[in-house]
Amino acid sequence: MNTVCLRLYAREGEQHRARLIHDYLLEQAKAFGASGATVMRASAGFGRHGWHETTFFELGGDLPVVIEIILAAELAEKMLALCAAEQLHLFYTLMPVTTGITGSGPVHESD
C-alpha cells in the first residue's frame, strides 16, 4: 500500500456547512478510512492570505491551521476530489511517508 501524508491548510475560523472546516475534514477522512489525522494551530504564518500571527490582543479566527491526514494514496485522491466537489479552495501538500510504531518491530514502508 502506498501511504501518504495529505496536509491541507486553512484559516482557523473557516467554516463549511456551518461547521469548522477542520472538523468537517476530519470527519470525512475518518469516513474514508484514513489511518489518522491531526489538526495543528499555527502561531504565525504567511501565504496567499497574507501574514498572520498571534498577538496579545488577537481575538482568534484568522491564524493558519494544518489538517494532516495519513492515508492510502487512493484515499488521498478521494479527499482531494471531495474538496474540489465541495468547492473548498485549500492549499495542500501530498507526500509519501513511512509509518510505524516505535518498539514494535519492522517499519511499514510506502512504495
Sequence and secondary structure as in RCSB ss.txt:
>XXXX:A:sequence
MNTVCLRLYAREGEQHRARLIHDYLLEQAKAFGASGATVMRASAGFGRHGWHETTFFELGGDLPVVIEIILAAEL
AEKMLALCAAEQLHLFYTLMPVTTGITGSGPVHESD
>XXXX:A:secstr
  EEEEEEEEETT EETTEEHHHHHHHHHHHHT SEEEEEE SEEEETTEEEE  TT  SS SEEEEEEEEEHHH
HHHHHHHHHHTT   EEEEEE  B  TTSSS B   
